Amino acid sequence: MSLTNFRALGRSGLVVSPLALGTMTFGPGGWNADEAASREIFHAYREAGGNFVDTADIYSGGVSEELVGKFIRETGSRDDIVLATKFGFNGSSSPLTATQGGGANPHAGGAGSKNIHRALDASLRRLGTDYVDLYWMHIWDGVTPVEEIVQTLGDLVRAGKIRHYAFSDMPAWVAMKAATIAAERRVPGPIAMQLEYSLVAREVEAEHFPAAQEGGMGVMPWSPLAGGFLTGKYNRDDTVDTGRLSGANPFGDSKFTDRNWTILDTLREVAVELDCEPAQAALAWAMSRPGVASTLVGARTVAQLTGNLSAASISLNDDQMRRLNEVSAPVPGFTSSLVSPEVRKMLYGGHEITAWGE
């Protein structure tokens, strides 16, 4: 495998590299890459053959989009690159007055039609382009009807301002309902899901992966290294000052659990066998999972990026995949139990039945 072993993103004609360049680190900030470093990372990804660049309107307050747009113009690569950005988180910089209820402008966030149009126009200006190839709903707001989201994004596809759209961080039923509405109405539907997915975060396999397959959506993992945990740089006996990994965060609990340390131990064993770093083995595992189209990688330095990209040339054998799958298997829940081999045998008179797509 290499970055030029392109894959179709969901049931679409959009072909992407198996590793996508995430640019959340582009722009100002203590842990980010400045313009010069960001440019080097961008060039290194392109020189390796990558074609999929992912940003968002809130990354570095919009500076990430500005830098990505600038680098694309400098290299004249707009037609070569699959450019993705996102909307959803509140981008208001003008608080309302106290008489209006206080806080920021509610129409500067969410998935309502008013904000989608506002956010896209602002992103296009920062990116310096008249269209994006993929427009992500960054997170579901729990308020906007799915019908409105499908209508608005489908209209933008037909207007040529976006080529495709997709959903990130939402309940599986939201994406499935959108795909169903689109199919029934013969209008553009979502082509991908962007989800937290790694060896230590496999919960989405129960609902999201089957919904993605049924709805024609490719899965795009974010945080495939679990915030750095799967790089192996952390020690079981010393987890002091490790930020979000060691405490509660918006997307889950601490990564430092006995279960996760056991997974990391097995990952390290596999990495030794492959003569690679644990991070590379973890990425190779994620890329090889059924349903995964492209996996997001980010970096603050070219060295970090190069190490991640080398995962595209690593192949896990059957035994290594089995060991990693077994040690990281999520605890079965209600949904998983419904499709277990035991239940199938009970339903089909003791016979083992393989479903379509398995």
C-alpha positions in Angstrom: 0.0 0.0 0.0 1.0 3.6 -0.6 -0.6 7.0 -0.6 -1.4 6.6 -4.2 -3.4 3.4 -3.7 -6.5 5.5 -3.9 -9.8 4.4 -2.5 -13.3 5.6 -3.3 -14.8 7.6 -0.4 -18.1 5.8 0.2 -20.4 5.2 -2.7 -19.0 8.1 -4.7 -16.6 8.9 -7.5 -14.3 10.8 -5.0 -11.0 9.0 -4.8 -8.8 9.7 -1.8 -5.5 8.5 -0.3 -5.6 6.0 2.5 -4.1 8.6 4.8 -5.6 12.1 4.9 -3.7 15.1 6.1 -5.4 16.7 9.0 -4.5 20.4 9.5 -5.8 21.2 12.9 -2.2 21.9 13.9 -1.8 24.6 11.1 -1.7 28.1 12.6 -1.0 29.9 15.8 -1.0 28.2 19.1 1.5 26.8 21.6 1.2 23.2 20.2 0.7 24.1 16.6 2.9 24.5 13.5 3.7 28.0 12.3 3.3 29.0 8.7 6.8 27.8 7.7 6.4 24.4 9.4 2.9 24.0 8.1 4.1 24.6 4.6 6.8 21.9 5.0 4.2 19.4 6.3 1.9 20.2 3.4 4.7 19.7 0.8 5.9 16.5 2.5 2.4 15.1 2.3 2.0 16.0 -1.4 5.5 14.7 -2.3 4.6 11.4 -0.7 1.6 11.2 -3.1 -1.2 12.2 -0.8 -4.2 14.0 -2.3 -6.7 14.4 0.7 -6.4 17.6 2.9 -8.9 18.1 5.7 -9.4 21.3 7.6 -12.2 23.2 9.5 -13.5 26.7 10.0 -12.6 26.7 13.7 -9.1 25.4 13.4 -6.8 28.1 14.7 -9.7 30.5 14.4 -9.8 30.1 10.6 -6.0 30.5 10.0 -5.8 26.8 9.1 -8.1 27.3 6.2 -6.2 30.4 5.1 -2.9 28.5 5.2 -4.2 25.5 3.3 -5.7 27.8 0.7 -2.4 29.6 0.4 -0.4 26.4 0.0 -2.7 25.1 -2.7 -2.5 28.3 -4.7 1.3 28.4 -4.3 1.6 24.9 -5.7 -1.2 25.2 -8.3 -2.6 22.0 -7.0 -6.3 22.8 -6.7 -7.4 20.2 -9.3 -5.2 17.5 -7.7 -6.3 17.9 -4.1 -9.5 16.7 -2.5 -10.2 19.6 -0.2 -12.4 19.1 2.8 -13.6 21.6 5.5 -16.2 21.6 8.1 -19.0 23.6 9.7 -21.0 23.4 13.0 -19.1 24.8 15.9 -19.9 28.4 16.8 -17.7 30.9 15.0 -19.3 34.0 16.5 -16.9 36.8 17.5 -19.6 39.3 18.4 -21.4 38.6 21.7 -25.0 39.6 21.9 -26.1 42.4 24.2 -27.5 41.5 27.6 -31.0 42.5 26.5 -30.8 39.9 23.7 -30.0 37.1 26.2 -26.2 37.3 26.3 -23.7 34.9 24.8 -22.6 34.5 21.2 -24.8 34.6 18.1 -26.6 31.2 18.1 -26.9 31.4 14.3 -23.1 31.3 14.0 -23.1 27.6 14.9 -25.2 24.4 14.5 -26.5 22.7 11.4 -29.3 25.0 10.5 -29.5 26.3 6.9 -28.7 29.9 8.0 -25.4 28.9 9.6 -24.4 26.4 6.8 -24.6 29.1 4.2 -22.8 31.6 6.5 -20.1 29.1 7.4 -19.5 27.9 3.8 -19.2 31.5 2.4 -16.7 32.3 5.1 -14.7 29.2 4.5 -14.6 29.7 0.7 -13.2 33.2 1.3 -10.5 32.0 3.6 -9.6 29.1 1.3 -9.5 31.3 -1.7 -11.6 28.9 -3.8 -15.1 28.8 -5.2 -15.9 25.2 -4.1 -14.8 22.5 -1.7 -14.8 18.8 -2.6 -16.1 17.6 0.7 -18.1 19.5 3.3 -18.4 18.0 6.7 -21.0 18.6 9.4 -18.4 18.8 12.2 -20.8 17.7 14.9 -24.6 17.1 15.1 -26.3 19.9 17.1 -29.2 17.7 18.3 -31.7 20.4 17.2 -31.8 20.8 13.4 -34.1 18.3 11.6 -32.2 15.9 9.4 -34.5 16.8 6.5 -33.2 20.5 6.7 -29.6 19.3 6.7 -30.1 17.1 3.7 -32.0 19.8 1.8 -29.5 22.5 2.5 -26.4 20.5 1.7 -28.0 18.9 -1.3 -28.8 22.4 -2.7 -25.2 23.4 -2.2 -24.1 20.3 -4.2 -26.5 21.2 -7.0 -25.3 24.9 -6.9 -21.7 23.7 -7.3 -20.4 25.2 -4.1 -19.6 21.8 -2.7 -19.1 18.5 -4.6 -20.0 16.1 -1.7 -21.0 16.3 1.9 -20.5 14.0 4.9 -21.1 13.8 8.7 -18.7 13.8 11.7 -19.5 12.9 15.3 -23.2 12.2 15.2 -25.4 9.3 16.2 -25.5 6.5 13.7 -29.3 7.0 13.2 -28.7 10.6 12.0 -26.4 9.6 9.2 -28.7 6.6 8.3 -31.8 8.8 8.2 -30.0 11.3 6.0 -28.9 8.6 3.6 -32.4 7.2 3.5 -34.0 10.5 2.8 -31.5 11.2 0.1 -32.1 7.9 -1.6 -35.8 8.1 -1.5 -35.8 11.7 -2.8 -33.1 11.0 -5.4 -31.0 13.8 -4.1 -27.3 14.0 -3.0 -26.7 12.1 0.3 -23.7 11.8 2.7 -20.8 9.8 1.5 -18.7 9.4 4.7 -18.6 9.4 8.5 -15.7 10.9 10.4 -15.5 9.2 13.8 -13.1 8.6 16.7 -11.7 5.2 15.9 -8.6 3.4 17.1 -7.5 0.2 18.8 -8.7 1.7 22.1 -11.9 3.2 20.7 -13.9 0.7 18.8 -17.4 1.4 20.1 -18.5 2.8 16.8 -18.3 -0.7 15.2 -21.6 -1.6 16.8 -23.9 1.0 15.2 -21.9 3.3 12.9 -20.0 0.8 10.8 -23.1 -1.2 9.8 -25.0 2.1 9.1 -22.1 3.3 7.0 -22.0 0.1 4.9 -25.8 0.1 4.5 -25.9 3.8 3.6 -22.9 3.8 1.2 -20.6 5.9 3.5 -16.9 5.4 4.0 -15.6 5.6 7.5 -12.8 8.1 8.2 -11.2 7.7 11.6 -10.0 10.6 13.6 -7.5 10.2 16.5 -6.4 6.8 15.2 -3.5 7.1 17.6 -5.8 7.9 20.6 -4.3 11.3 21.1 -0.8 9.9 21.1 -1.4 7.1 23.5 -0.8 4.5 20.8 2.6 6.0 19.9 3.9 4.2 23.0 5.5 7.4 24.4 3.5 7.2 27.7 4.6 5.0 30.6 2.1 3.0 32.8 3.9 4.2 35.9 4.1 7.9 35.1 1.0 9.6 33.7 1.5 13.0 35.3 1.0 16.2 33.2 -0.5 14.3 30.2 -3.4 16.6 29.6 -6.6 15.3 28.1 -5.3 11.8 28.0 -5.3 11.5 31.7 -8.6 13.2 32.5 -12.1 13.7 31.3 -12.5 15.3 27.9 -15.5 16.1 25.6 -15.0 12.8 23.7 -14.4 10.2 26.3 -12.7 9.3 29.6 -9.0 8.8 30.4 -7.0 6.7 28.0 -5.0 5.4 30.9 -7.0 2.3 31.8 -5.8 -1.3 32.5 -7.5 -2.5 29.3 -5.8 0.1 27.2 -2.3 -0.6 28.6 -2.9 -4.3 27.8 -3.8 -3.3 24.2 -0.6 -1.1 24.0 1.5 -4.1 25.2 0.3 -6.2 22.4 0.7 -3.4 19.9 4.3 -3.0 21.0 4.9 -6.7 20.4 3.5 -6.5 16.9 5.6 -3.4 16.2 8.8 -5.2 17.2 7.8 -8.1 14.8 7.3 -5.5 12.0 10.4 -3.5 12.8 8.4 -0.3 13.1 7.1 2.1 15.7 3.8 1.3 17.6 2.2 4.3 15.9 2.8 2.9 12.5 1.4 -0.5 13.4 -1.7 1.2 14.9 -2.3 3.2 11.7 -1.7 0.1 9.6 -4.4 -1.7 11.7 -6.9 1.2 11.3 -6.3 1.4 7.5 -6.9 -2.3 7.0 -10.3 -2.4 8.9 -13.3 -3.1 6.7 -15.2 0.0 5.9 -12.4 2.4 6.5 -11.7 4.6 3.5 -9.2 7.1 4.7 -7.5 7.7 8.0 -6.7 11.2 9.4 -3.2 11.9 10.5 -1.9 15.2 11.8 1.5 16.5 12.7 3.4 19.4 14.1 6.7 18.5 12.4 7.7 16.9 9.1 9.4 14.1 11.1 6.1 13.3 12.8 4.3 13.3 9.5 6.9 11.1 7.7 6.7 8.6 10.5 2.9 8.4 10.2 2.9 8.2 6.4 5.3 5.2 6.4 2.4 3.2 7.9 1.0 3.1 4.4 3.8 0.6 3.4 3.2 -1.7 6.4 1.1 -4.9 6.1 -0.1 -6.9 9.1 -0.3 -10.6 8.7 -3.3 -12.6 9.7 -1.9 -13.6 13.1 -1.0 -10.0 14.0 -4.4 -8.8 13.0 -6.0 -11.5 15.0 -4.0 -10.6 18.1 -4.7 -6.9 17.8 -8.4 -7.5 17.1 -8.8 -9.9 20.1 -7.0 -7.8 22.7 -8.9 -4.6 21.6 -12.3 -6.2 21.1 -15.0 -3.9 22.5 -17.3 -5.1 25.2 -20.4 -6.5 23.4 -23.4 -4.4 23.9 -27.1 -4.9 23.1 -26.6 -4.3 19.3 -23.6 -6.5 19.0 -25.4 -9.3 20.8 -28.2 -9.2 18.2 -25.8 -10.1 15.4 -23.6 -12.6 17.2 -22.8 -16.0 15.7 -24.7 -17.7 18.5 -27.9 -15.8 17.7 -27.6 -16.6 14.0 -27.1 -20.2 14.7 -30.3 -20.2 16.8 -32.2 -18.5 14.0 -30.9 -20.6 11.2 -31.1 -24.1 12.8 -27.5 -24.3 13.9 -26.0 -23.3 10.6 -23.3 -20.6 10.3 -24.5 -17.9 8.0 -22.3 -15.2 6.5 -24.1 -12.0 5.8 -23.6 -10.0 2.6 -20.6 -7.6 3.0 -18.9 -9.5 5.8 
